[in-house]
Amino acid sequence: MAEILRRGLDTFAEFGHAATTMTELAWRLDVSHTFINDRDGSKGNFWRAVVDFALLDAAHTALDRLLAECRDDLSGRSCDVPTG
């Protein structure tokens, strides 16, 4: 499912929400034209799922980077965590 959401993100990024058609999404996602409606109910709901996925992915990436920096603390280096 992550691959479908990534492809959806790429498609919306290329065309914008308003100009992205269900036909274009189906072609780019390599799914049937009814897949998005069956899964999410509408293009708008699919767009929200794509945005949620992208935000969660970005948060995980940022957290992974922070944790990697903090692991250096185990080797004697301090972990500087931003405080706002």
C-alpha positions in Angstrom: 0.0 0.0 0.0 2.9 2.4 0.7 3.9 2.2 -3.0 0.4 3.3 -4.1 0.5 6.2 -1.7 3.9 7.2 -2.9 2.7 7.1 -6.5 -0.3 9.1 -5.5 1.9 11.7 -3.9 4.0 12.0 -7.0 0.9 12.4 -9.2 -0.7 15.0 -7.0 2.7 16.8 -6.8 3.0 16.8 -10.6 -0.5 17.9 -11.5 -2.0 19.4 -8.3 -5.1 18.1 -6.6 -7.6 19.9 -8.9 -6.0 18.8 -12.1 -5.4 15.2 -11.1 -8.2 13.0 -12.5 -9.2 9.6 -11.2 -8.3 8.2 -14.6 -4.7 9.6 -14.3 -4.4 8.3 -10.8 -5.6 4.8 -11.8 -3.0 4.8 -14.7 -0.2 6.1 -12.5 -1.1 3.7 -9.6 -1.5 0.8 -12.0 -4.9 0.0 -10.5 -8.4 -0.3 -11.9 -10.4 3.0 -12.2 -12.7 1.9 -9.3 -9.9 1.1 -6.9 -9.7 4.5 -5.3 -13.4 4.8 -4.9 -13.6 1.3 -3.5 -10.8 1.9 -1.1 -11.2 5.6 0.0 -14.6 6.6 -1.3 -13.4 9.6 -3.3 -10.4 11.4 -4.8 -10.5 13.8 -1.8 -10.3 11.0 0.7 -7.5 9.4 -1.2 -5.7 12.8 -1.3 -6.0 13.0 2.5 -4.6 9.5 2.9 -1.7 10.5 0.7 -1.0 13.6 2.7 -1.2 11.7 6.0 1.2 9.1 4.6 3.6 11.8 3.5 3.5 13.7 6.8 4.0 10.4 8.8 6.9 9.4 6.5 8.5 12.8 7.0 8.1 12.6 10.8 9.6 9.1 10.9 12.6 10.3 8.8 13.2 13.2 11.2 12.9 11.0 14.2 15.3 8.5 12.7 17.8 11.2 12.1 17.4 12.5 15.7 17.8 9.0 17.2 20.9 8.4 15.0 22.5 11.6 16.4 21.5 10.6 20.0 23.1 7.2 19.6 26.4 9.1 19.3 25.9 9.9 22.9 26.8 6.3 23.7 30.2 6.9 22.2 30.9 9.9 24.4 29.4 12.6 22.2 26.6 14.6 23.5 23.1 14.6 22.1 21.9 18.1 21.4 18.1 18.0 21.1 16.5 21.2 19.8 14.2 22.8 22.3 11.8 24.9 20.3 
